[in-house]
Amino acid sequence: MIVFLPKYISIIFGLKTIATMLLFIWTIKCSNSEQTRKKGKYVFFGFTIWLIVQAILTLKNVYNTDTNSFPPKIMLIGILPMGLAIILLFVTSKGRRFIDGLPLKNITYLHIIRIPVEIVLFWLFLNKTIPELMTFEGRNFDIIAGITAPFVAYFGFTKSKISKKVILIWNFICLGLLINIIVNALFSTPSPIQIFAFNQPNIAILNFPISWLPTFIVPIVVFGHLTSIRQLLKQKNRKTD
């Protein structure tokens, strides 16, 4: 842990991480597919174990020691497994059935979590644990996705006032915003591939509980966009046929 970091930042971030998990489980439970809903308890159990494992790794300083290793340990142990899990869901028939059973409206509401994430990132910058370029005062515009998400969900799915094409474009744009901050965060973290922010590097994600951001929250958000894009493209193709 970062000993000089105000306790409220860690507490709020921890609660936000739990909220992300619960929002995702809520999305599963709101599915019209019984088979998808049944997966909720298994996903909850898997996520809980994963968060505990990541907490142990960071509390034992696995990620913030030997920052010269390549690839960075947090990428190899924390990010890669979640990435492989997402790929597995998209390339297997059972995984695709699960993905297609998730309600688009709930997935879209899930992106609201990006607002408190950006607030925490700003606090981390003020406490000199991430560079300014990772905040909305720098190169990070991801808060736009969080602010617009409830409007897209409500007017797009509840009121049907926004076309599916516009929602699809919104997902691509917001995924691009996310990729932008991922790249900037990666190249600002102490490692052999660091090219930004040497005066105030991104050390926060190597420590508990902020390590949950790249190892859990970001993969969930990426998965949300990919799921929405897949479903919307399928709906578009059906209309074309």
C-alpha positions in Angstrom: 0.0 0.0 0.0 1.0 3.6 -0.4 1.5 4.7 3.2 1.2 8.4 2.6 -2.1 8.1 0.6 -5.1 9.5 2.4 -7.2 6.6 3.8 -10.4 7.9 2.2 -9.0 7.4 -1.3 -8.4 3.7 -0.7 -11.7 3.2 1.1 -13.7 4.9 -1.7 -11.8 3.0 -4.4 -12.4 -0.3 -2.6 -16.1 0.4 -2.4 -16.2 1.4 -6.0 -14.5 -1.8 -7.0 -17.2 -3.8 -5.1 -19.9 -1.6 -6.7 -18.5 -2.5 -10.1 -18.7 -6.2 -9.3 -22.3 -5.9 -8.0 -23.3 -3.9 -11.0 -22.0 -6.6 -13.3 -23.8 -9.3 -11.3 -27.0 -7.2 -11.5 -26.6 -7.1 -15.2 -26.4 -10.9 -15.3 -29.4 -11.2 -13.0 -31.5 -8.9 -15.3 -31.0 -11.2 -18.3 -34.0 -12.7 -20.1 -32.0 -15.9 -20.4 -32.3 -18.3 -17.5 -29.0 -20.0 -18.4 -27.3 -16.6 -18.2 -28.9 -15.7 -14.9 -27.7 -19.0 -13.4 -24.1 -18.0 -14.1 -24.4 -15.1 -11.7 -23.4 -17.0 -8.6 -20.4 -18.5 -10.3 -19.2 -15.2 -11.7 -19.6 -13.6 -8.2 -17.5 -16.4 -6.7 -14.9 -16.1 -9.4 -14.6 -12.4 -9.1 -14.3 -12.5 -5.3 -11.5 -15.0 -5.5 -9.8 -13.0 -8.2 -10.0 -9.7 -6.2 -8.6 -11.5 -3.1 -5.7 -12.9 -5.1 -4.9 -9.5 -6.6 -5.1 -8.0 -3.1 -2.6 -10.5 -1.7 -0.2 -10.0 -4.6 -0.1 -6.2 -4.2 0.0 -6.3 -0.4 3.0 -8.5 -0.7 4.5 -6.0 -3.1 4.8 -8.4 -6.0 4.1 -5.7 -8.6 6.1 -2.8 -7.3 9.3 -4.7 -6.7 11.7 -5.3 -9.6 10.0 -2.9 -12.0 12.7 -3.6 -14.6 11.2 -7.0 -15.4 9.7 -7.5 -18.8 6.9 -7.9 -19.4 5.8 -6.0 -16.2 4.5 -8.4 -13.6 1.2 -6.6 -13.3 0.6 -7.2 -17.0 1.6 -10.9 -16.8 -0.1 -11.9 -13.6 -2.9 -9.3 -13.3 -4.0 -8.1 -16.7 -3.3 -11.0 -19.1 -5.5 -13.6 -17.3 -8.5 -11.3 -17.5 -7.8 -10.6 -21.1 -7.6 -14.3 -21.9 -10.9 -14.9 -20.1 -12.6 -12.3 -22.2 -11.1 -13.8 -25.4 -12.3 -17.3 -24.3 -15.8 -16.0 -23.9 -15.9 -14.6 -27.4 -14.4 -17.6 -29.1 -16.4 -20.4 -27.5 -20.1 -21.2 -28.2 -21.0 -21.2 -24.5 -19.2 -17.9 -23.9 -21.0 -16.3 -26.8 -24.4 -17.5 -25.5 -23.6 -15.9 -22.2 -22.5 -12.7 -23.9 -25.6 -12.5 -26.0 -27.9 -13.1 -23.0 -26.7 -9.9 -21.2 -29.1 -7.0 -21.4 -27.7 -4.0 -23.3 -29.4 -1.4 -21.1 -27.8 -2.8 -17.9 -24.4 -3.1 -19.6 -24.6 0.6 -20.6 -25.5 1.7 -17.1 -22.5 -0.2 -15.9 -20.2 2.5 -17.5 -21.4 5.1 -14.9 -18.7 3.6 -12.7 -16.2 5.5 -14.8 -17.2 8.8 -13.2 -15.9 7.9 -9.7 -12.9 6.3 -11.3 -11.9 9.6 -12.8 -12.4 11.4 -9.5 -10.1 8.9 -7.8 -7.5 9.3 -10.5 -7.6 13.1 -10.0 -7.1 12.6 -6.2 -4.2 10.2 -7.0 -2.6 12.9 -9.2 -2.9 15.5 -6.4 -1.1 13.0 -4.1 1.7 12.5 -6.7 1.0 8.8 -7.3 0.0 9.1 -11.0 0.9 11.7 -13.6 -1.5 14.5 -14.7 -1.8 13.0 -18.2 -3.9 10.2 -16.6 -6.5 12.7 -15.4 -9.3 14.7 -17.1 -6.9 17.7 -16.8 -4.4 15.8 -19.0 -5.0 13.3 -21.8 -7.8 11.3 -20.1 -11.3 12.1 -21.4 -12.9 8.8 -20.2 -15.2 10.7 -17.9 -17.2 11.6 -20.9 -18.2 7.9 -21.2 -19.4 7.8 -17.6 -21.4 11.0 -17.9 -23.1 10.1 -21.1 -23.8 6.4 -20.2 -27.0 6.9 -18.2 -28.5 9.1 -21.0 -27.6 6.6 -23.6 -29.1 3.7 -21.5 -32.3 5.6 -20.7 -33.0 7.3 -24.0 -31.6 4.5 -26.1 -33.2 1.5 -24.5 -35.9 2.6 -22.1 -37.4 5.4 -24.3 -36.0 4.2 -27.7 -35.2 7.8 -28.7 -31.7 7.0 -29.8 -31.0 4.7 -32.7 -29.0 1.5 -32.4 -26.5 3.0 -34.9 -25.9 5.9 -32.7 -25.5 3.6 -29.6 -23.0 1.5 -31.6 -21.0 4.6 -32.5 -21.1 5.7 -28.9 -19.6 2.3 -27.8 -16.8 2.6 -30.4 -16.0 6.1 -29.3 -16.0 5.3 -25.6 -13.9 2.2 -26.2 -11.4 4.4 -27.9 -11.4 6.8 -24.9 -10.7 3.8 -22.7 -7.9 2.5 -24.9 -6.3 6.0 -24.9 -6.0 6.0 -21.1 -4.9 2.4 -21.0 -2.0 3.2 -23.3 -1.0 6.3 -21.4 -1.2 4.5 -18.1 0.9 1.6 -19.4 3.6 3.9 -20.7 3.6 6.0 -17.5 4.2 3.0 -15.2 7.7 2.2 -14.0 8.9 -0.5 -16.3 11.4 -1.1 -19.3 8.7 0.3 -21.6 8.0 3.5 -19.7 8.1 6.6 -22.0 6.0 9.1 -20.1 5.9 10.8 -16.7 9.3 10.1 -15.3 9.0 12.9 -12.8 5.7 11.7 -11.4 5.1 8.1 -12.7 2.1 5.9 -12.4 3.0 4.0 -9.2 -0.6 3.8 -7.9 -1.7 0.8 -10.0 1.2 -1.2 -8.6 -0.2 -0.9 -5.0 -3.3 -2.0 -3.2 -6.2 -1.3 -3.7 -5.6 0.7 -6.9 -4.2 -2.4 -8.5 -7.8 -3.5 -8.9 -8.3 -0.8 -11.5 -6.2 -2.5 -14.3 -6.8 -6.0 -13.1 -10.5 -5.9 -12.6 -12.4 -2.7 -13.4 -10.8 -1.9 -16.7 -11.3 -5.5 -18.1 -15.0 -5.3 -17.0 -15.5 -2.0 -18.8 -13.8 -3.3 -22.0 -15.9 -6.5 -21.8 -19.0 -4.3 -21.5 -18.2 -2.4 -24.7 -17.2 -5.5 -26.7 -20.4 -7.2 -25.6 -22.5 -4.2 -26.7 -20.7 -3.9 -30.0 -21.2 -7.6 -30.7 -25.0 -7.5 -29.9 -25.6 -4.3 -31.8 -23.8 -5.6 -34.9 -25.8 -8.8 -34.8 -29.0 -6.8 -34.6 -27.9 -4.7 -37.5 -27.0 -7.7 -39.6 -30.4 -9.3 -38.9 -32.2 -6.2 -40.2 -29.9 -6.1 -43.3 -30.8 -9.8 -44.0 
